């Protein structure tokens, strides 16, 4: 018999007889989604290396949250396969489906899902696995700047503080895979920046493999090693964030129509986007289908961006 | 003092004993039932819900009549109990307890069920992602957050058992110290035209019921006002 490679040597260093280098996470599932636009198949497969952070980007209703829920075992699929490390979490062909509590995941929900009856410290203690040392709790409380709040209940905390507790609680569970569902969407820009720092610290300290659902580009560029763009249940593009988001030579903005004025045989739309108001031309056919107050997508071509003199929020 | 006006406290104590025992047992069986109704994915669970709520709309005499038939040693279930287990349920206190459990079950299950249904679904899911079982989740996350519903269920099932009359009459009769509860005592006094004594029992029950309801509404008011959820 040939000696087996010891469990802690990676396949790349010591390739065994059949030991092909296989990724840390393998995911391939199909599920029928019932969206506002009708039925649609969520059909996604991807792989992820250990310690990497994957961002899932896409419009709402594309199936981003469903993907995370499938990984966590909270949503069932029609068919599929999920493996993390040596553990198969889901294999519909082999009729295997590990329940959520047996999957080593840390899940940060969009609305945090903190338990109102437990203090900050108790939330972390609740999450701590039985054999884990309690020092981890003090370490996390200090890392996330929650020491002063540790005896408070969630209702007394601000959104950003609740978010930190949710993140600390997910880490206290000692997960192999961290799942973040739009973790920073409920926060203002300043809080968002701070939390990105905390997330960065967490990743450095615990070398977690992370999957992050987000529709916020700065967040993805800052935190993710690789990204998937999901549209209508399928992967539209995949790769390094800087590369895939650089492919588009246009700039698409979502704007609200303020007024529609005739101008010769054409029309001029005045639209507002964020804090900016500008005019765009429209044909009479286009103008007929539009009304004041409507939200439209505006595509700008051949843009030459310049940085303002003050510090950018990026 | 006239002897026929002396209040006999035994029926009142018996009512309180029956209500307490019923409430405690209902807490034990009502919580798992409400949990199952709230979270099971069985398609026919609505039928179970309907069966549990049946005593709320059924005349107590109907329920009492069928329980009497079932408990009678002459019939299948009653004969089985008396032959093999030497248990008699007709005209006994344990029989009253069993009947009260069925009669007051919806008053425990429905508030707790409403409490569970009012909780955000992701609290339970979050607890599972933290590696916790259904049981740990129930005791550490779900129950502490439906405290008001638990108290409402317990108090209502207690009060409903105190107010029981029809079922008790059918299967319990009026055996002093065994099955003669306060509501039956009032009826007995009225039958023997001893209205002043009936009035005394009635006033005690009236005050007790009112205090219980004050408690329920007070607790709900408190929780609604000071309930602080994220």
Interface residues (C-beta under 8 A of the other chain):
Chain A: X72 X74 X99 X100 X101 X102 X103 X104 X105 X106 X107 X109 X111 X112 X113 X114 X115 X116 X117 X118 X126 X127 X129 X153 X154 X155 X156 X157 X162 X169 X170 X173
Chain B: X120 X122 X123 X125 X126 X127 X128 X129 X130 X131 X132 X133 X140 X141 X144 X145 X228 X229 X230
